[in-house]
Amino acid sequence: MTATPEASRIGILFILVGMFFISVNDMLIKALSGEYPLHQIVFARSSIGIVFSVVILQLEGGWHLLRTAHPGLHVLRAVLVVFANSAFYAAIVVMPLATANAIYFVSPLIVTLLSIPVLGEIVGPRRIAAIVVGFGGVLLMIIPQMTAAEGAVGWAVLLPIMAASGYAGMAVLTRKLGQTSRASALAIYLQMAFLVVSMMFFMVAGDGRFVDGASNPSMTFLLRAWIWPTTADLWPMLGLGLLSAAVGYSMSQAYRLTRASVVAPFEYSLLIFALFWGWTIFGEWPRASVFAGAAVIISAGIYIFLRENKPRSVRRV
């Protein structure tokens, strides 16, 4: 399916809106991470989010839109999203929001790579070279985070890369499945996956039985016992539910309207939002190496975007 210029513009708008919603979502989860376990926050968010998603589903056509000829791919997509979210949220507990997002920016490069076997898109050697350069930018960011004596986060710096890999797989599958599934249906499948996984975590670790042996803050966030939210925290959790529905719809709509390689570079706008929230809410500012690495990755992504959108008559590679 070839996207029209109008569809591409709308897809880009949806990705920008989705990035803003994601930044607010990340900020709220980081703010709540000191008191609640991740699986409780996810359960509360998805319980509310699925209600909004069902409303959108009804507006788009009704329950029959949930029927699919590719249940296995939907399950795989949901697993990838749950994995990506869990890894990323565990990362923001131990590092600035902007740092985690800057490392996570490798995801559009992975999207471009995966679009070759999954979507059958053509990626020439120059764009492959740009991807290699982008991965060099990742190394520029993570090595100081792993080795510096002050503020080093150790192995946890790999969590955003793991999250990016899972997200990239989800993105290309969204593009593939979006040809036959509506954005609201895709969003509901994800909300259902989050609910199932969070309940499984609750049954295994919801009483906090494993948290005493966890020395890393990321593991503590994953294994902490469930507690009843305070009245003040109920509003952020309600907001997370609304954001979850908005993010799921926006991202699904963006990737189903146009090619993954077109919209993916616009995800870099997330760094601006993450810098703002990290600085104003948490007093965070990334290392200079993070900005340098992010500049390399963003430059590689922009190059890939420009090559992708050259007319085929003048594109040689």
N, C-alpha and C positions, 0 to 999 in steps of 0.2 A: 504494500500500500504506500503510495507516494503522497506526502503531505503537501498541501497547498501553502503558498506564502501566508495567507490569512490564518490558516490553522497553525503554522509555525509561530506567528506572532502571538496568538492566543496561548499557545503552549508555553512560550517564554514568559508571558505575564503570569500564568499559573505557577511556574517554577519560582518566580520572584516572590509572589505572595506566599508560596509554601515555605520558602527560606525564612521569611520574616516570622511566620508562625512557628517554625522549628526553633528559631532562636529564643522566642518567648518560652516555648515548651522546655528547652534545655535550662534556661535560667530558673524556672519554677522548680524543676526536678532537683537541680543543684541546691536550691534554697531549702528543699524539704529533705535532702539526703542525710542531714545530721540527726533526724529523729525517726524516720520511717524506712523500712526495707524497700528495695527497688520493686519487688514483686507486688507489694501492697499498693505502691503508687501506680504501677502499671494496671493493676486490677481496678482501682478506683477510676483511673483515666479511661480505660476501655469500657467499663460498665456504663459510664456516662456517654462516651464517644459513640458507642454502637447505637444508642438511641437516636442521636443526631443523624448518624449514617443511614438508619432505617427510614427516617423522615425524607432524606434526600433520595433514597431508593424509590420511595413511593411517588415522589415528584417526577422521577425520571421514567417511571413505567410500572412499578409494582414488583411483587415477589418473584414473578417468573424470570426476572433478570438475573436471579441467582443461579439459574440452571447453566451448566457448563459441560462442554465435551472434553475438558482437560482438567479433571479434578486433581490428578497427580501433579501437574505443573503449579496449580494454585497452592497445593500443600507445600511444595518446595519453595515457592515464593514466600509463603507465610513463615516457614522455618527460617529462611534467610533474613527476613525482617526482624524476627524475634532475636536471632543471634546478633544482628547488627546493632539493634537498640540496646541490648543487654551489655555488649562490649563497650559501646560508646558511653552509656550512663555510668558504668563502672569507672571509666577513664576520667570523667569530669569531676569525680570526687577528689582526685589526687593531683589534678593539673588545671591551669586556667582554662576557661571556656574557649578563648581564642586559640590557645595552643592545641587543644584537642581537635578543634575544628580545622585548624591549619593542616595538621597531619591527616585528618580525615579527607582533605581535599584531593587525596590521591584517587578517590572513588571515581571521578569523571574519566581519569585516565584508564582505570580498570574497565569502566563502562565501554570505552572505545575499543579496548582489546576484546571484551566479551561479545561486542556487537558483530565481530567477524564470524565466529562459529554459530552463535545463537540466532542472529538476525540476518546473516548473509551479507552484511555491509562490507564494502571494500575500503580497506585502510592501507595506504601506500607506505613505502619505506621511510619517507620523510616524517610522516606522522608517527610511525613506530619509533623513529629516532627521538621525536619530541617526547614520547611516553618514557623512553629510557632516561632522558634528561629530567623529566618530572620526578621519576623515582630517585634520582640523585638529590633532588630537593628534599625529598622525604628523609633521606639519610642525613642531610645537613641539619635537619630539625631534631631527629630522634637521638643521634649519637650524644650530643651534649646533655640531653635529658636523662640518658642512661648512665653517663660517666661523671657528670659534674658532682663535686663533693657537696655543694650547697643546692638544695632544692631538687636533687635527682629523684626520679620516680621509679627507676629500675625497669623491670619487665612490663609494668603497667603502661609504658609509653607505646607498647605494641598494640594495645587495645584499640586505639582509633584506626590502625591499619586493618585489624581484624574486622572492625565495624564497617570500614570502607569496602572491604571485599564482599561482605554479606550484602551490603546495600547495592553494590554494583550488579551483583547477580539478580537482586530484586528488580532493579531498574530495567534491565534488558528483558526480563520475563514480563514485566508490566507492559512494555512495548509490544511484546509478542501476543500476550493474552488480551491486551486492550483492543485488538482488532475484532474481537468477538464478545468482549465483556465491557459493561459500562463502568465508569469510574466509581459510582456508588457501590456496585457489587464488589469490585476489587477492594474498596475500603472496608466493607463489612467482613470479607474473608480475613483481612488482617486483624480487625478488632476481635473476631472470634478466636484467632490464633493466640492473641495476647491474653485473652481471658482463660483459655485452656492451660497455657503454660504457667500463668501466674497462680492458678489454682493448684497445679501440680507442685509448684514451689511451696505453696502454703501447706499442703499435705505432708511434704517431706521436711521442710525447714521452718514452717511458720511459727513454731514455738520458740525459735532461737536456739535450738539444741546444739547447733554447730558453730555458733558465733564465738564462743569462748576460745576456740582454737584458731581463730582468724586474726592474724596480726596486721594484715594489710587493710587499709581503709576501704579499698574496693571490695574485698571479700566481706568485710563487715557490712557494707551497704547491701550486698547480695543476700546475706544470711541472717540479718537482724530479725528479731521477732516482730510480729504484727502488733500494733497498738491502736487503740481507738483514736481517731484524729481529734485534735482540739477544735473548738469552734472557729478560731482564727484560720486554721489550716484547711477547713472545709471549702472555703472559697477558692484558694489556689487549686485544690483538687478538682473542683467543679470546672474551673478554667482549663485545666489540663484535659478534661473530657471533651470540652468544646474544641480546643486546639487539636486534639487527636483526630476528631472527625474532619476538621478543616484541612489539616495536613494530609491525611489519607486521601481526601477527595482531590485536593490541589495537585499533589504529586502524581496520583493515578491519571488525572485528566491531562497533565502536562506530557507524560510519557506515552499516552495513547493518541494524542493529537499529532505528534510529530516525531521525527527520528531521535533516538537517544543521544546521538552525537551532536544534535542541534541544541537541545535544552540543557544538557549536562554542564557545559561551561558556565552557565548563568548561576549555577549553585555556588560559585565563588562569592556571590554577594553575601553569603552567610557570614563570612569573616568580619565584615563591617558591623553587622548586627551583634556578633559574638564579642567583638572588641568593646562595643558600647555597653552591653550588659555586664561584661566582666569588670570593666573599669568603674561604672557607676554603682553597681550593686555589690560587688565583691572586692573592689579595690585591687583587681588583678591587672598585670601588664606582662605580656610574654617577653622572653629573652630576644635579643637581637637576632640570634640564629633562627628563631621561628619566623621572623619577618623575612629574612633572607631566603629560607627554604620555601616559604609560601610564595614569594615572588617568582622563584624558579618554577614551581608547580603551576602557578597561575599563567605564567608566560607560555609554558608548554601547552596548557589547556586552551589558551587563546589561539595559539598557532594551529592547533588541531581544528579548532572551530573555524578559523579562516580558511584552512585547506578544504575542510568539509563543504564549505559554502561557496567555493569557487565554481563557476560554470564548468561543466564537464568538458566543453570544447577547449578550455585553456588549462585544465588540470592535467598534469603529466604523472604525478605520483600521489 
